[in-house]
């Protein structure tokens, strides 16, 4: 999605399925030209995936803008500034999750809202 506040490219991606219930976390990235986001060598916040059998410096990659519980499977996101919905939804990003199939306690199967300030910054709570 091209974020309407800044015109940056925002994306979500799905992590691996083979690292247990809690890893890797699902992530939201804000993409900038010339930056490396770790794919496929690193996951979460700059953790090397040894399955690729190469030496890669994950510390030189960009960390995620936001993380979600592992295996929620984000499928898409949409930004809402203000207008049609009740005021409490102004300045929000909505993310749809497919849900887990391989977690001991299922998770996901929902739409989550990230609250933003009036400038479009994520409000961490």
Secondary structure as UniProt FT lines:
FT   TURN            4..6
FT   STRAND          9..13
FT   STRAND          26..31
FT   TURN            33..34
FT   TURN            39..41
FT   STRAND          42..43
FT   TURN            44..46
FT   STRAND          47..48
FT   HELIX           50..52
FT   HELIX           58..60
FT   STRAND          66..68
FT   TURN            70..71
FT   STRAND          74..80
FT   HELIX           87..89
FT   STRAND          92..97
FT   STRAND          110..116
FT   TURN            118..119
//
